[in-house]
Amino acid sequence: MDDPTPITNEGKKFVILGTAPTWRLAPWNDPTAVFAGLNDAYLLGLPRFDVWYDLHPFDKFAFTPPGKKKVLGHTIPAGTFVRPMGHLDWLAKQTCPVFLQRPDPRVPHGQLFPREAIEAAFGAWFDSSPAWMLGHAILMGFKEIHIYGIHLATEAEYVKQKPNMCYLIGLAVGAGVKLVVPKESPLLQSSHKYAFEMDPAVPVVAAQRRGEAVQQERQAVEQAWKASCTWYRPQGDPILRGRRTWLEAKAQDLQQAVQWETLKKRALAGA
């Protein structure tokens, strides 16, 4: 395989690029930045990149037909990774270092990803490609690392990956690395400062609990009202009947309150 230009850390900053919206905030005009893309992020039209990573096994790729942007989950074989048709051809054309799980003759500038060395330095807990990239950047000696477009905040898979990424960020900071994550990214954000600020979920939980109390009373009143219905009083006790009607309306109001508080919570989280 050809030997691409080696990655140098002297006076440089390593910029990890993901596909979440904050990728646009990367310092594209900074000549001291080494930009690292991953997987099929080139589909975004990145202004530049200096190194690429695709650490997934080539025999586990599921390729999408040309021009098809959306793929339904049930159409993807379990255990595979979605890539656009022509992905291997794109990797083959790159002249920058392309780090792979194992070198492949189809990718001339493919480089063996130093998994063993990274695990020896930081342990075996790696839950995502960005985590491996961060470990690699630290191992290469970069003293300033930026992370753009890596949010890990939406789907269950990403939520599982976030603790590992934050752990490695902590290791980097502890090693004296300057870490830059844009304030627009949720990666190092929480909903509130525990014990010093109110959890934004409290109004939602409060509305839910009021709803549970109303539901319990509804069940008790319903049973009592049904017991009061007789052949000579088929409509049952009028007081219980009125209470039953009021509780039904109250339950609907509280259901709407839960929905409203949930929307407010989401809006605050995105602010």
ZIFENBEL-V437365 format. One record per pair of residues at least 24 apart in sequence whose ideal C-beta (glycine too) atoms are under 10 Angstrom apart, sorted by sequence separation. I is the first residue (numbers start at 1). J is the second residue. D is the distance in whole Angstrom. If there is no record, write none. Layout:
# ZIFENBEL-V437365
i;j;d
I;J;D
I;J;D
This chain:
# ZIFENBEL-V437365
i;j;d
17;41;6
19;43;8
40;64;10
56;80;9
57;81;8
63;87;7
128;152;7
145;169;9
162;186;9
221;245;10
9;34;8
19;44;6
56;81;5
58;83;9
63;88;9
114;139;7
127;152;9
147;172;10
162;187;7
218;243;9
221;246;9
222;247;9
8;34;8
18;44;10
43;69;9
55;81;10
61;87;7
114;140;9
162;188;10
217;243;8
218;244;7
221;247;6
222;248;10
7;34;6
17;44;9
19;46;10
54;81;9
56;83;8
61;88;8
145;172;6
217;244;10
220;247;10
221;248;10
145;173;10
218;246;10
219;247;10
7;36;9
17;46;7
54;83;8
58;87;9
128;157;9
143;172;10
218;247;5
58;88;7
99;129;10
127;157;9
128;158;8
131;161;7
134;164;10
138;168;8
142;172;9
151;181;10
217;247;6
218;248;7
17;48;10
101;132;10
127;158;10
130;161;8
131;162;10
134;165;7
137;168;10
138;169;10
150;181;8
17;49;7
128;160;9
129;161;9
143;175;9
145;177;6
146;178;9
147;179;7
148;180;9
153;185;9
154;186;9
214;246;10
215;247;9
218;250;9
15;48;10
54;87;8
58;91;9
99;132;9
127;160;6
128;161;4
131;164;5
135;168;6
138;171;7
143;176;7
144;177;7
145;178;7
146;179;8
147;180;7
148;181;8
149;182;9
151;184;9
152;185;9
153;186;4
214;247;6
217;250;9
218;251;6
15;49;9
54;88;9
99;133;8
127;161;4
128;162;9
130;164;9
131;165;5
134;168;5
138;172;5
143;177;6
144;178;4
145;179;6
146;180;4
147;181;5
148;182;6
151;185;6
152;186;8
153;187;7
214;248;9
217;251;10
15;50;9
17;52;10
126;161;9
127;162;9
130;165;6
131;166;10
133;168;10
134;169;7
137;172;8
142;177;7
143;178;6
144;179;8
145;180;7
146;181;8
147;182;8
150;185;7
151;186;5
152;187;6
214;249;10
215;250;10
14;50;9
15;51;10
17;53;10
54;90;10
127;163;8
128;164;7
131;167;8
132;168;9
135;171;8
141;177;10
142;178;9
144;180;7
145;181;9
146;182;9
148;184;10
149;185;8
150;186;10
151;187;6
153;189;9
214;250;5
215;251;6
14;51;9
16;53;9
54;91;7
99;136;7
127;164;4
128;165;6
131;168;6
134;171;9
135;172;9
138;175;6
148;185;7
150;187;6
213;250;10
214;251;5
12;50;9
52;90;9
125;163;9
126;164;7
127;165;8
130;168;9
131;169;9
134;172;7
147;185;7
149;187;10
151;189;10
214;252;10
52;91;7
125;164;6
126;165;10
138;177;6
148;187;10
211;250;9
214;253;9
215;254;9
43;83;10
127;167;9
128;168;10
137;177;8
147;187;7
210;250;9
211;251;7
214;254;6
40;81;10
43;84;7
60;101;10
126;167;10
127;168;10
147;188;9
210;251;10
211;252;10
213;254;9
214;255;10
39;81;8
40;82;8
42;84;9
52;94;6
58;100;8
125;167;7
126;168;8
211;253;9
212;254;9
7;50;7
39;82;9
40;83;6
51;94;9
57;100;9
58;101;8
125;168;8
134;177;9
210;253;10
211;254;4
7;51;6
39;83;7
40;84;6
43;87;10
52;96;6
53;97;9
54;98;7
55;99;7
56;100;9
57;101;6
58;102;9
123;167;9
210;254;5
211;255;6
5;50;8
42;87;9
49;94;9
51;96;6
52;97;7
53;98;8
54;99;8
55;100;7
56;101;7
57;102;8
122;167;9
123;168;9
134;179;9
209;254;9
4;50;10
5;51;9
40;86;10
50;96;6
51;97;5
52;98;5
53;99;5
54;100;6
55;101;5
58;104;6
122;168;7
207;253;10
208;254;8
211;257;8
4;51;9
40;87;6
43;90;9
49;96;7
50;97;8
51;98;8
52;99;7
53;100;8
54;101;8
55;102;10
57;104;10
207;254;6
208;255;10
210;257;8
211;258;6
39;87;9
42;90;7
51;99;7
52;100;9
53;101;10
58;106;8
123;171;9
207;255;9
210;258;9
42;91;10
58;107;9
122;171;6
207;256;9
208;257;9
40;90;8
121;171;9
122;172;9
207;257;4
208;258;6
40;91;10
206;257;9
207;258;5
42;94;9
206;258;9
207;259;9
54;107;9
122;175;10
204;257;9
205;258;9
207;260;8
208;261;9
121;175;10
203;257;8
204;258;6
207;261;5
208;262;10
52;107;10
203;258;9
204;259;9
206;261;8
207;262;9
54;110;9
204;260;9
205;261;9
37;94;10
52;109;9
130;187;9
203;260;9
204;261;4
51;109;10
52;110;10
53;111;10
55;113;6
203;261;4
204;262;5
37;96;9
52;111;10
54;113;9
202;261;9
203;262;9
204;263;10
36;96;10
51;111;9
53;113;7
55;115;8
201;261;9
204;264;9
35;96;9
36;97;9
37;98;10
38;99;9
200;261;9
201;262;9
203;264;7
204;265;6
34;96;10
203;265;7
36;99;9
202;265;9
200;264;8
201;265;6
200;265;5
199;265;9
200;266;9
200;267;10
200;268;5
200;269;7
55;126;10
55;128;10
56;129;8
55;129;5
191;265;8
54;129;8
53;129;6
192;268;9
53;130;9
55;132;6
191;268;8
55;133;9
191;269;6
53;132;7
190;269;10
53;133;6
189;269;9
55;136;10
51;133;9
53;136;8
186;269;8
186;270;9
51;136;9
51;137;10
7;96;9
4;94;8
5;95;8
7;97;6
38;128;10
39;129;7
4;95;6
5;96;7
6;97;8
38;129;5
4;96;6
5;97;7
7;99;10
38;130;7
2;95;8
4;97;5
3;97;9
4;98;8
36;130;9
38;132;9
38;133;7
37;133;10
1;98;10
36;133;6
36;134;10
36;136;9
36;137;8
1;103;6
1;104;9
34;137;9
46;149;10
1;105;8
4;108;9
5;109;9
7;111;10
3;108;10
4;109;4
6;111;10
44;149;8
1;107;8
2;108;5
3;109;8
4;110;9
34;140;9
1;108;6
2;109;6
4;111;8
1;109;7
2;110;9
3;111;9
34;142;8
41;149;8
1;110;6
36;145;10
1;111;8
18;128;10
36;146;10
1;112;10
18;129;9
33;144;9
34;145;10
35;146;9
38;149;10
18;130;6
32;144;9
34;146;10
37;149;9
38;150;9
16;129;9
17;130;9
33;146;7
35;148;9
16;130;6
16;131;10
18;133;10
17;133;9
30;146;9
153;269;9
16;133;5
16;134;6
14;133;8
27;146;7
14;134;9
16;136;10
26;146;7
28;148;10
16;137;7
25;146;9
26;147;9
27;148;9
14;136;9
15;137;9
26;148;4
14;137;4
25;148;6
26;149;8
13;137;9
14;138;9
24;148;8
25;149;8
22;147;9
23;148;5
24;149;8
14;140;7
22;148;5
23;149;3
14;141;10
15;142;10
21;148;9
22;149;5
23;150;9
9;137;8
12;140;10
14;142;4
20;148;8
21;149;7
22;150;8
23;151;10
7;136;9
12;141;10
13;142;7
14;143;9
15;144;9
16;145;7
17;146;9
18;147;8
20;149;5
22;151;7
7;137;9
12;142;7
13;143;8
14;144;7
15;145;8
16;146;7
17;147;9
18;148;7
19;149;6
20;150;6
21;151;8
9;140;5
10;141;9
12;143;9
13;144;4
14;145;5
15;146;4
16;147;5
17;148;6
18;149;3
19;150;9
20;151;4
8;140;9
9;141;4
10;142;10
11;143;9
12;144;8
13;145;7
14;146;7
15;147;8
16;148;7
17;149;5
18;150;4
19;151;9
20;152;8
7;140;6
8;141;9
9;142;5
10;143;10
11;144;10
13;146;6
14;147;9
15;148;7
16;149;8
17;150;8
18;151;7
20;153;8
6;140;10
7;141;10
8;142;10
9;143;7
15;149;10
16;150;6
18;152;9
20;154;9
7;142;9
9;144;9
20;158;9
16;165;10
27;180;9
26;180;10
26;182;9
25;182;5
24;182;10
25;183;10
22;181;9
23;182;10
25;184;7
22;182;5
24;184;10
25;185;9
21;182;10
22;183;9
22;184;5
23;185;10
14;177;9
21;184;8
22;185;5
20;184;10
21;185;9
22;186;9
13;178;8
15;180;9
16;181;10
20;185;7
22;187;9
20;186;9
13;180;8
18;185;9
20;187;9
18;187;10
